[in-house]
Amino acid sequence: MSSSFRYLALFTILSLPLSACAPPPVFDKSKICTSSSSTHCASKDATVKDLVIDKTEPSVIPETKTDDGADQGTAMPFPETKPPANEPVTPTPDKVKDPVVTPPESTTTQCIKGESFTFGNYPTKWDIEKTGRIKDAMVNEAVVHDPEKGSVLQVKYGKGTTSPSASRTRGLIPGGTQFIPKLTKTYDNAVMSYWLKIPKDFDCVKGGKLPGIASNIELLSGGETADGTNGFSMRLMWRENCTAEVYGYLPRVENQHLIEKYKDSLTQNPTTKIIYGWSIGRGEFSLPKGEWVKVELTIKVNDPGVKNGTVKVALNGKQVFQRDEIVYRTNNKLLVGALFFSTFFGGSDESYAATKDESLSFGDMMVCPL
């Protein structure tokens, strides 16, 4: 080879861009995973095409109504995305973005056009029904200031008290209180919410009632019979050790399947044999003590002739209970129409009685259409 040719070849090599001689780029995992606690980190041996979001963290899609009316939330993982076959992958670390993550499932309703009830203007600005008001229990109510929630309603329950009528029979002023704030509209589907604080030393005994929802026609409680046309009510109830349930006045015959399928039951006084409300989901969730808890009770009334009503309970935005296939009504006239602020120990017999003077605190309430 002539010296002139060797000089020409050397000149050609030296003239090439440096990138032509550089090794292929290496995927820098540190650009993706900067924290050992991240659920989106690539493993040590991961490649770009293997980098998918951790499938233990689901994306929640909206609830869909099935043929039988049951609402079922479905959690689905993000799909794995890979480049097409035979297509070379050249990662660009500074352009890789964290995947968009759907927040954890929450049942908290973003209420825009709801009806609010604040204890800062209670009772003067509340439209309270005359029926259902336990007047001799009003002495148990006091609006007080709470450092976290502002104006709240503190309700007292005297030692030995149970249901209002049973307390009077024993010569006691009823414990707790009861009043029915009217809503400005009626709803097929609605969620009511309120704040509840149970003291750490609260003795739950065998149980007691908590606020809920009533229908627009009659207020049913105290052993009255719901027939699908006259009314319904759905409250919460605490039980032993502050486990809880939904306590409802619903048509009896139309809801017999709740006994057979879910082991729910109708409550009955062992002495008088009077049948009271439905005990729905007893013990399937619990109420924490010593802290404010946001309680949400969602009601979806059924289509007449169809067992597709629903009740849901959420605590602090997390759903803790749901029961489907409920029959609230047999005609279209029966709707959600009122708050049912009802709280006392009992049950009626003395085994439910408060073992000492007790109190609960309630924060602002709201009803939102769905």
ABEGO torsion letter per residue (X at the ends): XBAAAAAAAAAAAAABBAAAABBBBBBBAAAABABAABAABBBAABBAAABBBBAABBBBBBBBBBAAGBBBBBBBBBBBBBBBBGBBBBBBAAABBBBBBBBBBBABBBBAABBBBBAAAOAAABBBBABGBBAAAAAABBBBBBAAAEBBBBBBBBBGBBBAAAAAAAGBBBBEBBBBBBBABBBABBBBBBBBBBBAABBAEAEBBBBBBBBAABBBBGGBBBAGAAEBBBBBBBBBGGBBBBBBBBBAAAAAAAAAAAGBBBBBBAAAGBBBBBBBGBGABBBBBGBBBBBBBBBBBBBBGBBABBBBBBBGGBBABBBBGBBABABAABBBABBBBBBBBOEABAAABBABBBBBBBBBBBBBBX
